Amino acid sequence: MVASEFRERLATCYRQVRSTLLDERNANGHWEGELSTSALSTATAVMALEMVRRQVVEPQRAKLQQQRSTSEELVPLIEAGVRWLAAHQNADGGWGDTTLSFSNISTTMLCHAVFHATHNAGRYSELVAAAASYIKRAGGVPALRARYGKDKTFSIPILTHCALAGLVDWHDVAQLPFELACVPANFYKWAQLPVVSYALPALIAIGQVRHHFVKAKNPLLRLLHLLRGLAKKRSLAILEKIQPTSGGFLEAAPLTSFVTMSLAGMGRADHPVARRGIEFLIRSVRPDGSWPIDTNLATWVTTLSINALGPELPVEAVAPLPSWLLGQQYREVHPYTNADPGGWAWTDLSGGVPDSDDTPGAILALLNLASQHEAIHANPKRERGSQDTSSLGLQVSLPGDQGQAADRVNDALEQAVGWLLDLQNSDGGWPTFCRGWGALPFDRSAADLTAHAIRALNTWLRVARGIGYRPGVRLRFQNSPKDIVRAQRAIDRGFKYLWRQQRPDGAWLPLWFGNQHAPDDENPVYGTTRVLAAYRDCGLIQTAEFAGGIRWLRAAQNADGGWGGGLEIGSSQEETALAVEVLVSVETDSAEPSESVIRGLEWLVDRIHNGKPMEPSPIGFYFAKLWYFEKLYPLIFTLAALRRGMEIFCAGSRS
């Protein structure tokens, strides 16, 4: 039995973490979080600023005053960024993607180039020499190409960055076929683009700057060069059309910087895309002179928080969330990826792109919010202020009467479900952004995305019709939503995909999360916990796949009671919480919880009880395996685990 002292500590820690997470809401009642600052983002942003600055030091007489003002604004940002990079070089001479990351060839080449481009190599001679030594030891340009293989999404932008600094010959930068951007978007997947679906801006801008600097000598290649040049004007018009109103492509400093530096590098700093890109970079710089990897993950961390809190989300916290969350759903065809209406992106800003991780998160969050209102409606004694509810109406903060509010939510859910169903690949799995883009890793189906989609579809089926998922059963309802049968079949196909993706040892690998301490930067703990959650939610805990995943997860537990990204990887807050949340939730009917669960909960509780800070780990991947960490991840994941623990050990002790 669990000692009463532990129960008290668990309850105390749960209340503490819950209170801390609720305190992280902004003035509008949702969460924004805080993404890690990034040496890679800072290096690319400084290079973009420098490329633009070079074009304004000798301005035309008619634009003299305006250009001087621009230069005066950029120089301090460039200098501050260089100082930040100098202060954050690792001891081995390299830089990692975040301040907690190991050095890597990509970020080190970017940072090293900046000191040369900004004429600071002499000022920081020892630092630059150490960086050059690291690059040589790591293998230089061949090692950079090898790191990404066939995926040119990041290797070519890095080489372009270095070529603009004069450190790489332009002939070493592969030509991106920017002219393919001129074909209709529906044909992109057939064009076999060498970059992932979300890197179209880089394809255009980087393809053009390389075309600008390299003139073909062979007559046939010269003809191709001339024909390609005919697409410059049209592809730039497409680039301008798909640029979000914020100016930031994907709200990401690296992608925006690559586009901006390329335009400026070929003499187009005055182009509207470059001007808006610079404005975005100026707005997003942090007080210490650095740039984050992305502006925010507001939608993602808000849905994670809602789903982690579950029935423990206070009534007063519920009020602003439904309207805000519904407002983030895309209601028109996305101009960037050509995605249909119905999905959600990771951010509430204009640079986001709807995807198959954030959309299931939003579906689950809306259904959780609906459950909150249903519970309040069923229990009038529960404190609820002046608000009223309906079972699926989500009336709070929504305009119109109860019927209109209910229709709005149900329409949003139905559209989101349809969006997910249309995105499913022919292999049964879900990709990130676009169906059918299977050539490159970040466009293929993935186990973590598929599991999340299954959970959302299954919960929608259960809540909407009061039934759960059973494989192979065809559902027939009178007056049922049109996607009921499709959702059932999609879940079935999704589980078949997951069955094929399970490793022989029982684990699954995710796409968008890794662990820098693990072989090949993999994170089977994250992937396995996400897939097991889908089996759990769908009532399939008796399957052989689920049993194999549970066995592997228990075997991956460290001697200290925590989990890292895989076997014998140091324990982290995020991965321990993810493992505990799944293991606890499948033992709720057990008379005695397993030793694994108790040790995992003790690991979390001891850290909180002893006042250890919930420091995030770089477990997230963003653009082409670009590492990041998010301040709220350890808090959110830990709350979800402790809430599950409370359901077993401390019923009635949550207030």
C-alpha positions, -999 to +999 in steps of 0.1 A: +000+000+000+011+036-006+019+054+027-003+082+038+027+105+038+032+100+001-005+106-006-003+139+012+029+149-007+013+139-040-018+160-033+003+189-022+025+187-053-005+183-076-022+215-062+011+233-065+017+224-102-019+230-111-018+265-095+015+273-113+001+262-147-030+283-142-008+313-133+009+310-166-022+321-185-020+355-202-044+384-198-067+369-224-071+336-205-050+313-226-014+301-226+014+314-248+044+296-232+080+306-240+101+290-266+138+286-262+162+312-275+183+298-303+218+303-316+206+291-350+178+316-351+201+344-339+227+336-365+203+335-394+185+367-382+218+386-379+228+375-414+195+387-429+199+420-411+235+423-424+225+416-460+199+443-459+222+467-441+248+464-469+223+477-494+215+509-474+250+521-466+253+537-501+217+548-506+202+566-535+201+604-529+163+605-530+160+578-503+189+591-482+171+599-449+149+568-450+179+545-457+199+561-429+171+555-404+170+518-416+207+514-411+207+531-377+180+506-366+197+475-379+233+481-367+225+478-329+205+446-335+234+431-355+259+440-329+238+427-300+232+394-319+269+390-325+276+396-288+250+371-278+265+345-301+300+352-287+288+347-252+271+314-259+297+294-278+301+259-263+334+248-248+342+226-279+341+256-302+307+249-316+271+260-311+239+240-305+204+249-316+195+260-280+214+270-249+210+235-236+219+217-269+251+199-279+271+215-306+263+205-342+278+211-376+247+230-389+244+257-362+282+261-359+286+268-396+258+294-394+273+311-364+309+310-377+297+326-410+281+355-392+313+366-376+329+368-410+299+384-427+297+412-401+334+418-402+339+406-366+363+377-373+393+398-361+375+411-331+367+376-319+397+359-334+400+331-308+363+323-309+363+322-347+394+300-347+378+276-323+346+274-344+367+268-376+385+240-358+352+224-347+338+226-383+370+209-396+368+181-369+331+176-377+337+171-414+328+204-429+304+207-459+303+169-466+293+163-430+265+189-433+251+172-464+254+138-448+234+150-418+203+156-439+207+131-467+182+135-495+163+162-477+176+196-489+153+216-467+180+227-444+214+219-460+210+242-490+198+272-469+228+267-446+252+266-475+235+297-490+240+315-457+277+305-458+281+315-494+267+350-487+294+353-460+320+343-486+329+310-469+314+286-494+316+287-532+283+292-549+290+261-570+288+241-538+252+252-533+228+230-552+203+248-574+167+246-561+141+245-589+122+277-579+104+276-612+084+246-599+066+270-575+048+283-606+030+250-612-005+247-595-002+237-559-021+205-565+009+192-585+036+199-559+036+164-546+041+150-581+069+175-588+092+156-563+104+188-547+138+184-529+124+203-498+095+194-475+060+208-482+063+237-457+096+251-472+082+266-504+094+301-495+130+288-492+127+270-525+118+303-542+141+327-526+172+305-522+167+291-556+167+326-570+198+338-552+218+308-563+206+314-599+217+350-595+253+342-586+260+311-608+261+316-645+261+285-666+290+280-691+277+249-710+254+261-738+227+236-729+229+246-692+229+283-703+197+278-721+182+261-690+195+291-670+177+315-693+145+295-693+146+293-655+151+331-653+117+335-670+101+322-638+117+347-615+090+374-616+061+349-613+077+329-584+084+361-565+048+371-569+038+337-554+063+343-526+047+376-518+012+361-520+020+334-494+038+356-470+017+359-438+006+394-426+031+391-397+059+389-422+072+356-406+070+324-426+058+298-402+064+325-375+100+311-376+130+334-376+152+308-395+129+304-425+121+341-426+157+350-424+168+326-451+142+341-474+152+377-465+189+372-468+185+356-502+164+384-516+188+410-501+218+390-513+207+394-549+200+431-546+163+429-537+163+442-501+136+466-512+113+438-522+080+438-501+088+403-489+122+413-477+109+445-460+082+426-442+107+399-432+130+425-416+100+440-398+092+406-384+128+400-372+129+434-356+097+428-337+107+393-326+142+400-312+145+394-274+159+420-250+192+401-247+198+403-285+188+368-294+159+353-314+137+324-305+131+295-328+095+305-334+072+333-320+050+311-299+032+278-296+001+294-282-025+271-296-005+240-290+003+248-253-032+259-247-047+227-259-021+207-241-029+226-209-067+221-213-063+184-219-038+180-190-061+198-166-091+178-178-120+179-153-098+200-129-100+231-151-116+257-130-149+272-141-135+307-143-106+294-165-131+278-189-149+310-198-126+326-223-112+294-239-139+281-263-143+313-282-105+319-284-099+283-296-127+284-322-112+316-334-079+298-343-095+273-366-088+279-403-120+287-422-105+292-456-081+274-479-046+281-466-027+302-491+006+285-482+000+248-481-033+249-499-048+230-470-086+228-468-105+246-440-110+229-407-075+225-391-055+243-364-019+254-364+005+256-334+002+294-330-025+320-330-004+342-353-008+345-391+024+325-399+010+292-387+000+263-409-027+237-400-013+203-391-022+169-378-009+173-343-024+206-334-058+198-350-064+166-328-052+186-298-078+212-305-106+186-311-098+170-277-096+204-260-130+214-273-145+181-262-129+186-228-143+221-225-177+206-235-174+181-207-167+209-182-199+226-191-219+193-191-206+186-156-215+220-144-250+217-159-255+183-142-242+196-109-257+231-101-239+231-067-206+233-084-192+268-083-197+284-117-202+321-113-227+337-135-222+315-165-246+289-178-239+259-200-253+233-223-240+198-229-221+206-261-229+242-264-199+258-249-220+289-243-193+308-223-179+337-242-196+326-274-219+351-291-255+342-298-280+320-279-274+285-267-285+269-299-263+291-321-233+284-298-239+247-299-242+248-337-209+267-339-190+242-318-205+211-335-198+226-369-162+233-359-158+198-347-174+182-377-152+203-401-121+194-381-129+157-382-135+159-419-102+177-423-083+150-404-100+122-424-091+139-457-054+141-445-050+104-438-024+088-461-030+057-481-008+037-457-033+044-429-010+069-411-012+106-408+014+131-422+020+165-407+007+190-433-001+175-467-015+141-478+006+122-503+040+139-497+060+108-489+095+114-502+110+132-473+109+124-435+089+153-423+062+147-449+057+110-442+031+094-419+043+092-383+033+071-353+029+100-329+007+120-353-014+090-362-019+081-325-030+117-318-054+117-347-069+084-336-075+097-301-093+127-314-115+108-338-123+081-311-132+107-285-154+126-310-172+093-318-177+085-281-188+119-270-210+127-300-228+093-299-221+079-265-201+049-277-165+038-278-144+024-305-143-013-313-121-025-342-139-039-372-174-028-360-193-008-385-214+019-369-248+028-383-269+056-369-300+073-380-294+109-387-257+104-378-230+128-389-217+121-424-182+113-412-192+087-385-185+057-407-154+073-423-140+080-388-145+044-377-127+031-408-099+057-405-093+046-369-091+009-380-066+018-407-047+039-383-042+011-359-030-012-387-004+014-395+007+016-359+009-022-358+033-021-388+054+007-372+060-010-339+096-020-334+105-056-326+113-045-290+078-030-286+085+007-289+074+033-314+094+063-327+079+098-330+086+124-358+086+157-341+104+149-308+138+135-300+164+132-273+199+145-279+214+119-255+199+089-274+213+071-305+204+090-337+186+116-315+156+093-313+130+094-285+111+061-283+098+070-249+078+099-263+067+079-293+057+049-273+037+069-247+018+087-274+008+055-292-001+037-259-024+066-251-043+059-283-046+022-275-057+031-239-083+056-250-098+032-275-100+004-250-074-018-266-052-025-237-056-063-241-038-063-275-004-078-280+009-045-294-002-026-262+014-053-240+046-051-259+047-013-256+040-014-219+068-040-214+093-019-233+083+013-214+087-004-180+121-018-191+132+018-201+127+031-165+160+042-149+173+031-115+163+065-101+127+059-110+125+083-139+127+080-177+148+096-204+143+093-242+152+056-243+170+028-226+197+040-202+192+077-210+192+101-181+159+110-166+141+142-176+109+159-163+091+156-196+098+120-204+092+108-169+059+126-167+048+112-201+057+076-191+040+079-157+008+094-171+003+064-194+013+037-169-009+052-142-039+055-165-038+018-174-037+007-137-067+026-124-085-007-119-057-025-102-059-033-065-022-025-061-003-001-085+029-015-099+063-007-084+071+011-117+042+035-113+050+042-076+087+049-084+078+071-113+054+092-092+080+094-064+105+107-089+082+135-099+069+143-064+104+143-048+116+169-074+087+192-067+087+186-030+124+194-028+119+227-047+139+216-078+130+238-108+110+224-137+137+231-162+128+221-198+149+198-219+155+202-256+132+174-267+113+192-295+121+192-332+109+221-354+122+229-388+142+200-403+151+185-369+159+219-354+159+214-316+139+236-293+125+235-258+093+250-244+091+263-208+056+249-203+062+213-214+076+199-181+048+217-162+020+205-185+032+169-187+038+167-150+004+180-142-012+153-164+008+126-147+000+138-112-037+142-120-037+105-131-019+096-098-045+115-078-073+095-094-057+063-079-043+075-046-059+107-035-096+108-044-112+137-027-079+155-020-078+179-050-093+211-036 
